């Protein structure tokens, strides 16, 4: 490892054992957090509105075939979110969620940046996190790592 790639020296070296213990947990924490957050959206779609209602909304936005789009988003935000959280088919589902959030962000551009005004700030941030997960994969403590294969 070159000097440029080396970790910086700790200001408080006595914390090294703590960091050595918890750093491997940072990636699963991120996966579980974003997967769980997206699952909450999927759960709401699953229990709060019907596919027909969701399809009507997508049709109004110009997405056709709207029923297919509604099912794809439902699968993405439920099964995909669970898979990201546990680290199964991580790259695939993180990429599909990143694409979904990129499309939503583009739809919100007309509202400006601030999420308080239904802007694209929040969806863009979450989309970038899913994109980073798609690039990185499941990491340690993932089902992908346990089975030794990635999609």
C-alpha positions as CSV (number, residue, x, y, z in Angstrom):
1,X,0.0,0.0,0.0
2,X,1.4,3.4,-0.9
3,X,1.5,6.3,1.4
4,X,-1.4,8.0,-0.4
5,X,-3.6,4.9,0.1
6,X,-2.7,4.4,3.8
7,X,-5.2,5.2,6.5
8,X,-4.4,8.5,8.3
9,X,-2.9,8.2,11.7
10,X,-5.3,8.4,14.6
11,X,-5.2,11.5,16.7
12,X,-6.0,9.3,19.7
13,X,-4.1,6.0,19.0
14,X,-5.7,4.2,21.9
15,X,-9.0,4.1,19.8
16,X,-7.3,1.8,17.3
17,X,-8.8,-1.4,18.8
18,X,-12.3,0.1,18.7
19,X,-12.0,1.1,15.1
20,X,-10.5,-2.3,14.2
21,X,-13.6,-3.9,15.7
22,X,-16.3,-1.6,14.3
23,X,-15.1,-0.6,10.8
24,X,-16.2,-3.9,9.2
25,X,-19.7,-3.2,10.6
26,X,-20.0,0.1,8.8
27,X,-21.0,-1.3,5.4
28,X,-23.7,-3.6,6.7
29,X,-25.0,-0.7,8.8
30,X,-25.4,1.4,5.6
31,X,-27.0,-1.5,3.7
32,X,-29.5,-2.2,6.5
33,X,-30.3,1.4,6.9
34,X,-31.0,2.3,3.3
35,X,-32.7,-1.1,2.6
36,X,-34.9,-0.7,5.6
37,X,-35.8,2.8,4.7
38,X,-36.7,1.8,1.2
39,X,-38.7,-1.2,2.5
40,X,-40.8,1.2,4.6
41,X,-41.8,2.9,1.3
42,X,-42.4,-0.4,-0.4
43,X,-44.5,-1.6,2.6
44,X,-46.6,1.6,2.3
45,X,-47.1,0.9,-1.4
46,X,-48.0,-2.7,-0.6
47,X,-50.6,-1.9,2.1
48,X,-51.6,1.7,1.5
49,X,-52.6,1.8,-2.1
50,X,-53.6,-0.7,-4.7
51,X,-51.6,-1.5,-7.8
52,X,-54.4,0.1,-9.8
53,X,-54.2,3.4,-7.9
54,X,-50.4,3.4,-8.3
55,X,-50.7,2.6,-12.0
56,X,-53.1,5.5,-12.4
57,X,-50.6,7.9,-10.8
58,X,-47.8,6.6,-13.0
59,X,-50.0,6.9,-16.1
60,X,-50.6,10.6,-15.2
61,X,-46.8,11.1,-15.1
62,X,-46.6,9.5,-18.6
63,X,-45.1,6.1,-17.6
64,X,-46.6,3.4,-19.7
65,X,-47.3,0.5,-19.4
66,X,-48.3,1.9,-16.0
67,X,-49.4,-1.4,-14.4
68,X,-46.0,-2.9,-15.3
69,X,-44.2,0.1,-13.9
70,X,-46.2,-0.1,-10.7
71,X,-45.3,-3.8,-10.2
72,X,-41.6,-3.1,-11.0
73,X,-41.5,-0.3,-8.4
74,X,-43.3,-2.5,-5.8
75,X,-40.9,-5.3,-6.3
76,X,-37.9,-2.9,-6.3
77,X,-39.0,-1.3,-3.0
78,X,-39.9,-4.5,-1.2
79,X,-37.9,-7.5,-2.5
80,X,-35.1,-5.3,-3.7
81,X,-34.9,-3.4,-0.4
82,X,-34.8,-6.6,1.6
83,X,-32.1,-8.0,-0.7
84,X,-29.9,-4.8,-0.3
85,X,-30.4,-4.9,3.5
86,X,-29.2,-8.6,3.7
87,X,-26.7,-8.3,0.9
88,X,-28.2,-10.7,-1.6
89,X,-28.0,-9.7,-5.3
90,X,-26.8,-6.4,-3.8
91,X,-25.3,-4.8,-6.9
92,X,-28.3,-5.6,-9.1
93,X,-31.0,-4.3,-6.7
94,X,-28.9,-1.3,-5.5
95,X,-28.5,-0.3,-9.2
96,X,-32.2,-0.7,-9.9
97,X,-33.1,1.4,-6.9
98,X,-30.5,4.0,-7.9
99,X,-32.1,4.2,-11.3
100,X,-35.6,4.5,-9.8
101,X,-34.4,7.4,-7.5
102,X,-32.7,9.1,-10.4
103,X,-35.9,9.1,-12.4
104,X,-37.8,10.4,-9.3
105,X,-35.2,13.1,-8.8
106,X,-35.6,14.2,-12.4
107,X,-39.4,14.4,-11.9
108,X,-38.8,16.7,-8.9
109,X,-36.3,19.0,-10.5
110,X,-39.1,21.4,-11.4
111,X,-39.7,21.9,-7.7
112,X,-36.2,23.1,-6.9
113,X,-33.6,21.6,-4.6
114,X,-35.2,21.7,-1.2
115,X,-37.1,18.5,-0.1
116,X,-39.4,20.7,2.0
117,X,-40.8,21.9,-1.4
118,X,-40.9,18.4,-2.9
119,X,-37.5,19.1,-4.5
120,X,-34.9,16.6,-5.6
121,X,-32.5,16.8,-2.7
122,X,-33.7,13.8,-0.7
123,X,-34.2,11.4,-3.6
124,X,-30.9,12.4,-5.2
125,X,-29.0,11.8,-1.9
126,X,-30.6,8.3,-1.5
127,X,-30.0,7.5,-5.1
128,X,-26.3,8.3,-4.8
129,X,-26.1,6.0,-1.7
130,X,-27.7,3.2,-3.6
131,X,-25.4,3.9,-6.5
132,X,-22.4,3.6,-4.2
133,X,-23.7,0.3,-2.9
134,X,-24.1,-0.9,-6.4
135,X,-20.5,0.0,-7.1
136,X,-19.2,-1.6,-3.9
137,X,-21.4,-4.7,-3.6
138,X,-22.5,-6.4,-0.4
139,X,-19.3,-6.2,1.4
140,X,-18.5,-8.1,4.6
141,X,-21.4,-9.7,6.4
142,X,-23.5,-10.1,3.3
143,X,-25.2,-13.1,1.8
144,X,-23.3,-12.5,-1.4
145,X,-20.1,-12.8,0.5
146,X,-21.3,-15.9,2.4
147,X,-22.2,-17.7,-0.9
148,X,-19.1,-16.4,-2.6
149,X,-21.0,-15.1,-5.6
150,X,-22.5,-11.8,-6.8
151,X,-25.0,-11.0,-9.5
